[in-house]
Amino acid sequence: MSYKERMIKGASWNFLFLMLAAPIGYFVRILYANSLTKIEVGLFYAILDLISMVAIFRGLGLNNAVIYFIPKYLVQNRKDLIKSTLILVMIIQTLMAVLMAVLMYLFSSTIINNYINSQGQFGDFTVIFSVFLTMVFGYYLFEGIKAVVFNSFQGFQSQKIFSTCNFLNISSILLLSIIFIHSGFGVYSPALAYTITPIAMVLIYGTIFLTKIFPEFFTEKFNFSKKLLNDIFLYSMPIMFGSAGFIIMGYLDSICLTYFTGLDAVADYRNVAMPTVLVLSYFASAVCRVMLPMSTELWEKGEKKNLSEGLKKLLSYSFIISVPFAVILAYFPTLLINLFFNENYISAAIPMSILSFGIIFLSMNNIVFNVFNGIGKPHLSTKILYIGALFNLIFNLILIPKFGTIGAAFTTTMSYILIQGLQIRYLRSLLDYTFPFKKFVFCMFSALISIVPLLVLRTMISNEYILILLSGLIYPISYLSLIFLLNILKLNELKSLKFCWSN
């Protein structure tokens, strides 16, 4: 099977299950918004985001090392080194997770009083303390182990199995959340669901991995060596610092909102605005899971031209898919919030509109970062992410105290655009890559022109639900017509994709 066929099939399986997982993940947010108070929702995400920030020191970049070294050692036919890598990564991560969990417990009172409940919106300290400890000693410990298991499938390029991981994960969270909420656990329900799920995933997928994907694990020799440990850390430490920048980029908004504005704003931003727009990045997420190990293989074999051309096409497809949805989300935020959530979350509408355009660039950024990591250049990801994170931090501190969630959304969007510009600069020198700027401009033009019929419809139809139904039919027809008319996408490309999938 050619690299193109493998890429298309792998990305297609991931995209399929991401699209199946999308409504389930969104329903989790809807469930929380309509079953818990806004303060309770904000409390959960404030704790989750803090723990996710601390996860930098648990992972140490080792999860990405698993994805990088497995295909590398498969090419060398060194399955003993694959086993050794997995064992070392698991031991190091577990020890670091326990250490960080104990430290968070020791400083829990300070964290709760001076950060989580700094605005005094949640009155009961014991409830916050109980939820916090559940997340720290449950979710935080087992989420790291789950990530190693999931990434092992990705390293072996077992895309069909790997594509089901997040789908089953979010399905489990939804099912457990419903059970706990209807059993009267209230504010504890999200924490319990997020804690039990990774334990179940480790048991299920760990068994599949050891019996179906890598049964040689039990027979191959464990070879501990300083060289192997050194190789792992030489790769993973830049990833860790890069991940730190990426995680700061992802969670700094929520951290600043928690501290400066309180839990209400966190609920708007993390339970409504950001999850809604992140739907736009699902194509990129599907591609990323195939791109990292495959780019490693192409780079090792010296096939830079194929890698460059493949990347150019993937980025083109990414914005062709995400741009029209971004325009729709920016156009109908209030209606979507009223439809899926409730009037308490209307304040998330403007941030959602702003973020919808930022996610276009986030999608492309994620694809390129996976290429950098896959070709053994994680230090470039680190450098770029820290520039973006510094920009994000400075402007969050300036804008969030005054503008709240709107300031956070604007800062994040500008950070994503800055990062894309820096990535293009390095890709040009590494892969002789040129950004498909003309296609991007024409794509934006097509998406904006296609909104004109919707503006006309809005003056003629007062019922918003009929309006969104008709818009959902007219807009994609207009958009697709324009991208074919302007040669942004050609029919022979679609036929080629179909042929690769059918084979």
Phi, psi and omega in degrees: 000132182288166179298323180296316180295318179296319179298312183295315181294316180297313180295324181294317178297316179295318180295320179303310183284333173295320178292327175289325181284334185304306180295330178292313178298322179291324179293331174301315179296318179297318179301313180296317183297326185259357180245340180240160175288160181298324178295320179294320177296315179298322178300312181300313183288331175297317178290315181300317182291323177297314180296322179294326175294316181292339180300343175307316186277351173274315186282323181054024181075006186287334178298318177289331177297324178299315181294326182282315188279332180299306178295329178298314181282336174294319177299324180274358182057044180243074180291337175296324178287331175296312178300315182297319178298314181298317181294314180298316179298316181295317181295311182298314181297318182296316179297317179294323180295316179296316180300313182292325178296318179295318179297318178296324177295316182297327182256018186300318182298316179295317180298316183292313186285324187259351178232292187301315182245036184297333179268359177067026183281335181251116190283327189268106181296322184296326178293313178301317181298317181294315179296318180299312180294323177300316180290323183289310185269357177248283184302311186299317182292313188275339178296324178294318178296318179300319181297321178296316180297312180300314183291338176295322175297319180295320178298322177280000181057037174273074192292327181297315179288315182299324182296336180277346188301304182293327178298310179292326180297308182289330176295320178295318178299316179298311182300313180293323178297316178299315181299312183291319180296315181283350175267002174089019180279347173054236185299338180281345188302310180300318181297318179293318180296317181288339179276317183287326184302309181297329176297315179295320181295321179298317180294315183290304186282333175298319178296316179298316182298315184284338182258329186251321187265315185224061179295341178293351179306324184278344183249333179292150182279142175274116183248096176277131176211150178296327180296315179298314179299319179295317178299317180298313183285329176298326177278317191281329183296315173299325176298318180299313180293326174293318178297324178301315177296318181294317180292320176300317177301320185283328188243352181298322177306309182295320179299313180293321178296319178300314185285316187270328187239339177104180190287334177301313181294324178298318179298317177301311189283315188268336181260343184236295189298303185293314178300326181293312183285336180294345174303329181294339185266006185294324177298314180297321179298320179296318180293319183302323184290342176261328191291321186297303180295327181288323178293326175300313182295315180296319180294317179298327181269001176077019183266064184292324182296315178298321180295316180296313181294320178296319179296319180299316179294318182297318178294324177298312179297325181299310181281336174298321181281318189278328184302309182297324178291327177297318179296317179297315179297322179290333184275328186240037185296317183295317179297317180296320180293316178296325183289317187257335183243237176202176187296342179294342185252012179301331180295351178273357187296309182295313175303323179296317180298317180293314183294332182301327178278330177295326183292335174304315181283326176301318180301313179292322179301316183296321178298314182293320178300323178293327176292313178304313181293323182292330180266013176078027178241050182295339179296332176292318176301317181300311182300312182295317182296323180289327174296314178296319181293321178296316176302314181298316181297311183301311185282335172295317180295330179280315191267325185296316179303331182263320187248356176061230185294330178294317177297320179296316181294317180296315180298316181296317179299314180294327178296318180296321179294318178300315181298319180298319178298319179292322179297317181301321180300315182284325178297326181298320182278329183278316189238011185053045187266141172236132181291134179286067187297320181299315179297320181296315180297314179297325179294315177298318178300314180298317181294320181286320178296324182293346179279343182302313177301329179290325177295322177294316179301323184295332178281343184257334186240126181268332180285114186292330181288322174293322179299314182290329177294311179294322179296322179295339177269315186285318186299309180297327178295315179297316183295312180297322179299318182290320183290332174282322180296322181270006179061028173292322176226138182247151182298324181294333175293318179295321178296322179295318178296318180296320180296317180296322181290318183292337179268000000 
